[in-house]
């Protein structure tokens, strides 16, 4: 069984805090995709505007592998 990623809240509670700039970037990213209902449709947009796989995974509470697959399928759907 695959290991589940911890939630962003749980990661922020550890020794590494989230900087103010990172919080602002996450907020702006989420505002950018707020009207898109499916997380898998949000992923390619967030990746296209510059968020890393790990950042998107944290923002949307997804695994990094799920983000990579959703990004690939989203780009493939757009090209086809």
Rosetta blueprint (number, residue, H / E / L):
1 X L
2 X L
3 X L
4 X L
5 X L
6 X L
7 X L
8 X H
9 X H
10 X H
11 X H
12 X H
13 X L
14 X L
15 X L
16 X L
17 X L
18 X L
19 X L
20 X H
21 X H
22 X H
23 X H
24 X H
25 X H
26 X H
27 X H
28 X H
29 X H
30 X H
31 X H
32 X H
33 X L
34 X L
35 X L
36 X L
37 X L
38 X L
39 X H
40 X H
41 X H
42 X H
43 X H
44 X H
45 X H
46 X H
47 X H
48 X H
49 X L
50 X L
51 X L
52 X L
53 X H
54 X H
55 X H
56 X H
57 X H
58 X H
59 X H
60 X H
61 X L
62 X L
63 X L
64 X H
65 X H
66 X H
67 X H
68 X H
69 X H
70 X H
71 X H
72 X H
73 X H
74 X H
75 X H
76 X H
77 X H
78 X H
79 X H
80 X L
